[in-house]
């Protein structure tokens, strides 16, 4: 059966994406925020046909796999040589500060230590799709945006590791002994192994039909194979895609522009993804944040500012730009919700509290986080003496940033 409503809805969604892109270019509002707001409006009005809404999970996995490919592609040898220390130190400092600050703050407010640990580990999660799209929309490629892109590429890997350890500790505190550490090691280790199995052959085989020019069909095949196998094997498709992307960009010297085709085809998926994500947001939950929720949000903001400042200082970033890294990494999205779902299953007595707080905070950070990232990028241009490379400066068909 052909669903005319679904086809019409997809057409409207793509037009909304075009409109959001044009408004974003002229007003400097991140198009991610515009698309999420459109999604919220569509969700509350009931305009999205059920046939489109049921595709949310599939679209989410596909879109985020494309994002993880591009993030992996940003981890080039040259970039890692120039910024690897900053990426590693700042990312670890932000994750560590978030874990420490949120845990301590909630515990001093009277929260049980086990619950405080779990909520703090969830707070470490970021939003790679939103952050990367804001960076790409800005058209700015300087040392700041390259470091931010590198951080967001590995941030969720650190977050998953921290979450696994904290959830295991919390489970032991309340008497649950399920093997969280093993399942998390499988999810992360299996994703890395899957990325190697797909990425190494792809690096050598792609770009051979037309010398140095990976075809669109090759990009689609690799992306869907990675996403499908990751879901089937129940491993992280984000980490698997990142490994594949990093391998292709570093191991395939015959590629002139390895990710050019993925850049071309990922935006339509991202449009649908962000609108559907907005439609799934319950903005009304913001009213239920209360003092405890406000403290959680405030502690996460403070932790990222402090962690970004400390990490930037330790890695040699000039003082005027140190405060920008924590601001740029404010967005938070679906990874946090996934963590909360798993925590709620293992700790059923706190399920409602974990889910309610995580969803409310995620709505807030998903809507306003991209604005923070956009502001930080603008400030980095004004502060830095380095001339940023913009889209208009680039020659066509060259390697993406």
N, C-alpha and C positions, 0 to 999 in steps of 0.2 A: 504494500500500500504506500502511495506517495503522500506525504503529509505537507500539504500546501502551506499550512500555517508555519511549520518549522522552516521551510524554505524562505518564506516571506520574512520571518523573524531574523534569519541569518543575514538576509540582504539588508535589513534595517540596522542590525548590529554593525555590519561593515561600514555603512554610511555614518553611523554614530562615531565609529573609530576614526574615519576620515575627518569628521567635524571636530572631534576632540584634538586630533593632531594639529589641525589648522588653528584652532583657538589657542592651544598650547604654544605654538610658534609665535603667536602675536601677543599673548598676554603673559608668557613665561610661567604660567601655571603648569605643573607637571601633568601630562596627559593621563598618567596613571590615576591621579586624583580625580580628574574629570570623568574617566571611564568608570571608576568605582562609584562616583556619585550618580552617574547615569544608571548603573546597575542597581543601586539602592532604590532609585525612583522606579525602575522597571519591576523590581521585586515587590515593592509595596503596592504598586498599581495592578499587579497580576497580569502584565502584558506579555510576559515570556511564556510561550506555549510549553506544555509539559514535555513534548518531544525534544525540545532544546534543553530544558532543565536537566533531563536525565543524562545528558551527555557531559555534565559538569566534571565528573571524575575522569573521563577519557580526555577531555580537553585540558584539564589541569595537568595530567601526567605528560601529555604531548607538549604543551607549552613550556612547562618547567624543564623538560628534557632538552628542548631547544636552548633555553636559557643556560642550563648547565654546560652544554656544548660550548656556548660562547664564553662562559666564564672560564672553562678549561682552556679555551683558545687564548685567553688573556695571559695565561701562565707560560709565556714564552721564555726561552733561556735568557735572552737579552734583558727582558723585563725583570726576571728573577735575579739576575746578576746585579741589576741596578737597584731594585726595590725589594728583593727577597727578605732582607733583614727587617725592614720596616713592616712588610706585610705580616711576617711571623710574629714579631714582637708586639705590634699594635693589636693584632687579632687576639693573641693570648692575654694581653693586658686587659682588653675589654671584656673578654669572657670571664677572666678571673675576678675582675672588679665587680662585674654583674653578679656573679655567684656569691661573692663575699658580702657585698653591700646589701643585696636584697635579702639574703639569709639572715644577716645580723639585724637589719632593720625590722623585718617581720617578727623575728624571735623576740626582740626587745618590746614589741607591741603585744606580746603575749601569745603569739602563734606557736604551736608545737614545733619542735625542731625538725621533725621528719617532714611535715607539711611545708615549712619554710624552705627546706632544701629543695623539695620538688618544684615549688613555685619559682625559686631562684634559677634552677636549671632550665625551666621553660622560658624564663625571661632572656636567656642567652640567645635564643633563636632569632634569626633575622628574616628579611624578605628579599632574596636574591633577585627575583623577577622585577620587583618595583625599583630596587636600587639601580640595577643595570639599565632599566629603561630610562630612568631619569638621567643617568650619565650619558646614555646615547642620545637622548633628546637634546641635552645641553650642547652637544657637538664639541665639547671641550675635551682635549686629550693632553693633560699635563701630568706632572709627577703625582699630584694629589689624586686625580681621577684614576690613574693607573694603580696606585696603592689601594684606593677604596675598592676598585674592581677585584684586585687580588685578595683583599681581606674577605669580601663577601663570598668569594669562591670557596674559601676554606672555613668560613665562620660556622656554617651549619654542621660541618664535620666535627669541629671542636664541640659544638653544642650537643650533638648526638652522643659523643663520648661522655661529656659531663653529665648529661641527663641520665644516661645508662647507669653511671656510677652512683649518682644521687638517688635515683629511684631504687636501686638495689639496697643502698644504705637505709632508705626510708622503709622499704619492705621488711628489712631485718628488724628495724626498731619497733614495728607494729606486729611482728610475728609472722609475716609472709616470707616464704623462702623460695619463691619461684625464680627460675634461672634467668633473670633479666640481663645479667652481664653476658651470658652465652648468646642469647638471642640478639643482643645489640652488636656483639662482635661478628656474628653471622651476617647481620644486615650490612655492616660497614665493610668487613673483609670480603664478603661475597660480592658486594658492589665493585670493589677495587678489582677483584679477580675477573668479574664480568667485563669491566672496562678494558682490562688487558686483553682478554680473549677477543673482543670486538675491535678495539682500537689498533692493535698492532697489525692485523691483516688489512684493516681499512687504510692505515697510513701508507702501506705499500701498494695496495691495489687501486685506490681511487686516483683520479687524475691521470689515468693512462689512456683513456679513450680519446680525449683531446688533451694533448700534452700539457700538464700543469694546470688544467682547468677542470676541477671537480664538477660533475654535472648535477643538476637539480635532483634527478632521480637517485643519484648516489647519496646525496645528503639526506633525502627522505628515507631511503632504505636503511641507512645507518641509524638515524634518529628513531625510527619506529621499531627497528630490531632491538635497540638498546632499551627503549621504554617498555616494549612488550615482554622481553625476557626478564627485565628487572621486576616488573609486577608479578610475572609468573613465578619467579624464584623468591619473591618476597624480600628483595634487597632494595637498598636506596637507589632510586633512579636518578636522583640528583648527583650522588657521588659517582655512579656509573657513567653518566653523561659527561661529568667533569673530567674523569680519567680518560675517556675516549677523546674528548676535545684536546686535552693537554698532550696526549700521545700524537695525535694527527698533526698538531701545529709544530711539534718538536722533532718528530721522527720522519716526517715526509718532506725532505728538502726540495723534491721536484714540484711541490705545490707552490704556485705563484700566489694564490689567494684561497687558502683552504676553507675559510668560513664565509666566503662571499655568498654562496647559494643559501646557506642557512640564514644569513641575515635577511635575504630577500623573502624567504618563505615563512619566517617565524612571526612577523607582525600580525597577519590575519588571525593566527591562533591566539596571540597575546590579546588582541581586541576582545575576542569572545571570552577568553579566560578572565580578564579583569572585569568585564561586565557581569559575567556569571558569579564571580567572586563578590562583587558588590551586591548582587541580588540575594546572595546567601547571608549577607551581613544583617544582623539584628541590631540596628542602631538604637532601638529602645533599651537595649541592655546597658547603655551608657548611664541611664538614669539609676541603675541599680548598683553602680560602682561603690558608692558610699565611702566612708573614711578609709576602710581597709583597702578598697580598690584604688582609691586616690593615692594612698601611701605606696602601693605596689607600683603604680605608674610612675610616681615621683622618684621612687628608689631606682627604678630601671633607667630613667632619664639621667639621674645623678651619677649612677654607676657607669654609664656609657661615656658621659662627659669626663669623669675622673679617669676611667680606664684609657680612653683615647688620649687624654693629656699625658698620662704617665707613659704609655707605650710610645707615643710620638717623641717624648723627651728622651727616653732610653734609646730610641733608634736614631737619634740625631736630627729630627725634624726641626727646622727653625722655629723659634718661640712664637712668632705671630700666627703660625698656621696650626699649632698644636691642638687648639680647642675645636678645630673643624672636623676631626675624624669621628669623634663621638656623635656629633650632630648629624653627620652624613649617614651614620649607621643606625638611625632611630627606627626605620620601618620594620614591621614585624607582620608575618602573615601565616600561611597555612601550616608550616612546619610546627609552629607552636600549638596549633589546634590538634595536630596529630600526636604530639607529645602529651597533651592534656588528656586525650582519649585513652592513651595507653596507661597513663598514671591513674585515671579514673577506674579503669578495669582492675588494676592491681590493688588500689586503695579505695574500695567502694564507699567507706565511711566518709571520705572527703570528696567524693566524685562531684557532687553538685557545686561545692565551693571551688574546686579546681577548674571545672568547666566554665562556670559562670564568670569567674575572675579572668580566666584566660581569654574567653570570647570577648568580654567587654574591653579589656586592654588591647586586644588585637584590632578590634574595630577602630579604636582611637589611633593606634600607631599606624594602621594601614591607611587611614584617611589623611592624617597629618604628617606622617613620617616622610613621604616623598617631598613635601614642601620644605622640610628641614634639609633633606639631601640637596635639593635644588639651591637653597640659600647657601649652603656650605660650598658648593661648587662655584657659585658666583663670587663668594668671598675669596676662594683660593685663587681666582684669576686676578682679583684686585690686589691681593697681598703679594703674590709671587712675582718675581722679576722675570720668570721664565715666560716666554711667549707661547701661549697655548695653541695647539693645532686644532683648527675647527674644520667642519665638514667642507666649507668652501675653499679651504686651503689644500684639500686632498686632491690628488689626481684620481680620475675615475678608474674603477676596477683594480685598485691596489688593496693590499692586505688591510683588513679592518683593524680598528684600534684594539 
